[in-house]
Amino acid sequence: MKLTKKIKAAISDSVLCWLATSSADNIPNVSPKEIFSCFGENMIIVANIASPQTVKNIQQNKHICISFIDILKQKGFQLKGEAEIITAASKEYPKMENVLLVLTEGKFPFNSITKINVTSAKPIIAPKYILFPETTEEDQIASAKKNYGF
């Protein structure tokens, strides 16, 4: 599935994403990720920083779910796909590493990357947009700033 401009913008606007994996025994794990980016037309790459359970689960079960939400707008996307762990020995690694190193500014060491081939996407929106259809993004941002002290 090709990543749309809206999905790419949501990824770019997000500070954290949440990566859900599952072990071979179907034990779920959800972990926040700080260093991630779009890569190519249908992929997302994530630096594996302090991610031993994520890496282990993907090696056992490649099916994942990753979510991005703009916390002020309270909108984002849930993406599903198949992941693989890319190590420094891979030909793909240097190009992916260069993208992620720009984001880390050299502050977060990593020696493997999760590459996600996205197969489906659906929007995530706060219930307020559904319960109160007249709610605009500007209303939601103002409300979030007030409620969270931004």
FIPANU-667378 format. One record per residue: residue in one letter; x, y, z of N, C-alpha, C in turn. Coordinates in pm, whole numbers, plus 50000, padded with zeros to 5 digits. Atoms other than C-alpha are relative to their C-alpha. Example, Ala and Ser with C-alpha at 12.3 -4.5 7.8 and 13.67 -1.06 7.14 Angstrom:
<atoms>
A500894988150000512304955050780500905012050000S499184988149994513674989450714499235010950073
</atoms>
This chain:
<atoms>
M500834988350000500005000050000500885012450000K499254987550008501345034149904499575009450113L500294990449894501595059150190499525013149937T500564987650054499395089450116500705012150061K499454987549945500395125650173499495002450142K500564998149865498055126650476500704990950101I499315009349910499695095850629501425004850025K498634995049984503175109550564500045012450089A500064988049916502165142850722499774996250146A500265004649862500795124651030501254994150062I498755005849950504045105551065500995011150032S499084988949981506065137351028499625008650121D500494991749889503895155851285500034992950135S500055007849876504115128051545501354999650069V498785000649920506655128451826500314985550038L499875014149968506055092251925499054992049912C500945009350059504505062551758499934987950092W500185011949916503235030451915500034987949909L499825011950083504394997451767499524987850079A500565012049936502354966651855500514987649926T499515012850053503854932151806499364988850082S500495011649926502964897151918501004988849985S499065011250003505114867552008499404988349923A500495012350065504814833251848498864993850081D501055005149912502604824652148498825009650012N501084990050002500314854452071499945008550127I499944990949887501454874552372500325013949945P499804986850060501054911252275501025008550074N499064990349945503564939152330499785013149923V500114986850062503094976352263501125008450058S498834992549955506104998952277500075013549929P499844986950065506605036352215501325000649926K498794998350081509115045251947500185014849971E499714985750014510805078951915500675003549868I499254997250122512965075951603499444991549888F500685007250108510995066651289499795009549883S500194991850119510395078550936499354991849889C500445006650123508725070750606501254996149922F498875004350083510985052350365499424994149873G500585004750125510105047850001498525003249995E501424997350022506495046749889499084992950099N500915008149917505125020450129500634994750127M499315005349883507515016050417500185010650109I499624992049885508195029650762501204993050062I498845005649931511525024850935500075005750141V499944996449858512075025551311501364995650054A498735003649935515405026751495499704991450122N500195008849884515604998251744500925004650113I499294994449884516655016952058499334994050123A500575006249880516124996852376498714992649967S501205006950049513674974152192500154984949993P499755014450013514604938052275498744991849979Q501225008050017511014925352303499395002149862T500504997250135509944942551982500774991749897V499165007350095512874927251792499724985050009K500275014349981512284892651941498644996149942N501335003250051508564893651860499965000249848I500024999150147509124904751499500734988149939Q499295011850051511604876551451499124987550006Q500915011349985508834852651563498695001849923N501314997150060505804869751409500105013749931K499744987750076506154895851133498825009749994H501194991650009502614910051163500005010550112I499944989049903502524944251333498875010049977C500894988550011500354974651395500785011850057I499314988049954501785009651429499045011749990S500934988749996499885041151527500765013150022F499464986649988500695078051494498835009350030I501064990649967498625105551656500605013750028D499654986349965499035143251655499245002950130I500664999149870498335148952024499145012450016L500834988149990496935183751975498734998749916K501185001950087494625176051681499194987750043Q500585012949962493915141451825499464992549879K500265007550122493945126451479501304993449957G498825006950049496295101851319499594987949918F500255012050079496505067751157500484987550073Q499595013349959496685031251247500374992649872L499515007250117498765011650998500314985750040K499645014049978499154974250970500924995649887G499085004850102501804955050787500864988750050E499045010549967504664930950794501365006550022A498724994149961507954939050962501134990049987E498795008349997511454926450937501115008150065I498884993549933514594934151135501175000749901I498884997550091517344949550923501245002550085T498754998549925520864945751060501055006849914A498924993150069524094963350968500584991749885A499485008650107525014933350749499185001049871S500894999050116522114940950513500435011349906K499714989550099522644960650190499085012250019E500974989249979519564981350282500365009150117Y499764993149873520914991950620500585014149986P499404986650003523155021750526499035011149958K500954989650043520405040850340498975002950110M500964998249892517915035050622500665006750120E499274994349887520495043150887500205015049981N499774985850026521285076550720498755008450028V501264992949974517615087050736499785001450151L500255000049855517355077651105501065007850079L498944992549931520715092951205499725015050001V500384985850004519425127151098499065003050118L500974998249891516605122651352500644998550138T499385002349868518815109851636501035010650036E498914990449980521445137051590501174993550075G498915007349937523875110251708499814997250148K500235001549856522285108952055499474986450042F500605012949968520595074952036500674989149917P499385010750078522715045051936499014988949967F500815011550040521065016851746500824991749902N499265008650092522374986851555499084991049917S500945006650090519224973951388498805009149979I501134991750042516154988351220498824990949972T501225007150037512574976451198499485006349871K500564995550128511394979250838498594994549990I501415003850006507614978850800499475002549860N500714998750127505894972050469498525001550035V501374996949962502504988450518499034993549901T501005006750084499544968150390498615005950013S501324993749983496564987450530500125011950094A500014988049917495695020450694498565004050029K501304994149969492765035750875500235011850092P499834988149915492315069551039499644997250145I500345000049857492255074351415499555014350030I500464986849958490185103151550499434999150141A500534999449864489215113751900498484998949996P501475001349995485625105152001499275013349992K500654986950004484875142252033499555003749859Y500364997050139484885145451652498744992449957I501175008250036482235118051631498775004750078L501134996049914480075128951925499555014449976F500304985950026480275165751835500545003649861P499514998550137480565167351453500415014349961E499634986250031480865205251457501425003450048T498654997849950484285201951629500985001449885T498964998050101487105215951418501364996450061E498645002549950490805208351444500475011650086E499614988249923491305243851569499384999550141D500655001549869488745237651849500744989750084Q499345011049929490485205251941501385004350049I498664995249961493935221551946499885009650118A500204990449891492685250152166499634992850129S500415007749884491025225452401501174992350059A498855007749952494145203752424501015009250069K499054990649939496345233952494499515004450138K500584995749873493975245252770500084988750103N500065011449908493575210552925501354994950043Y498695005949970497235200652908501085010450027G499064989649964498865234252974501055003049896F499024996950107500595238052636500025014749971
</atoms>
